Amino acid sequence: MLRHEFRPGRLVAGAAFVAAGVLFAGDAGGLWQTPWFVLIPLVTGGLCLAGAAGVAARSIRRRRGSSPRTGRTGSGPTVSGPNNTAL
């Protein structure tokens, strides 16, 4: 059983930021020279890909109907009647 649902957009964004961090750390440590303009497209491209992956995953979840926001899954008390107020 999974502890939480898989979010591919966050995975892609995290991978882009880790790659940018590794490039920056290697440049700062003197292992290689990274031009300044390399990190900006890497981060923005990673964020765009993460957004696309998130939208795709959300549309797939909605189509399957397995999103936790679609309905009530617990067996808690329900309130019925003309004066539905929060308890």
N, C-alpha and C positions, 0 to 999 in steps of 0.2 A: 504494500500500500504506500502511495506517495504521501509525503508530508505536505506538499503544496503542489499547485499546478505548474506545469512547465511554461516558462515565458521566454520564447526565443528572441524577442526584441531586446530584452535585458542581457541575454547572452551575447548577442552581436555587439551591443553598445559596450559591454564590458571588455570584449575582445579587442575592440577598436581602441579603447582607452589604455588597455594593457600594452598593446603594440606601440601606441604613442609614448607611453611611459618608458618602455624598453629602448626605443629610439632616442629619447631624450637622455636617459641615463647613460647609454653608450656614448653619446656625444659629450655629455658632461664628464664622463670618466676618461675621455681621450681615446677610446677604443676605435672610433670612427668619426667621420665628419658628416653631420646631417644638415643639409641646408634648411633654413628657417621656414621656407615655403612648403616643405614636405608634410609637416605636422597638421597644418590647417586643412588641407584636403582629406587627410587621413581621418581626422576627427569628424569633420562635417560629413564626409562620405559614410563613415561608420554610423553616425546618428541618422542619416537618411535611410540606410539599409536597416537599421534597427526599427525605425518607424514603419517601414514597409513590412518587415517581418512581424511586427506587432499587429498591424492591421490585418495581415493575412491570417495570423493565428486567431485573432478575435472573430474574423468572419467564419473561419472553420469551426470554432467553438459554438458560435451562434447557430450555424447550419446543423450541427450535430445535436444541439440542445443540451450540452453538458456544462454550460456556464453556471456557476453558483448563483449568479444574479437573476436567473430566469424564474426562480420560484423558491418556495419555502421547502427546505429539506428536513427540518427538524420536526419533532412531534410535540412541540410546546403548546401551551394553551392558546386557544383562539377566542376572540371576542366577537360576539354577534349581537345584533339588535340595532335599534334605531340610534342609540347613543354610543357609537364606537369611539371610545377614547383610549388613549395609550395608558397602560397600567404602570 
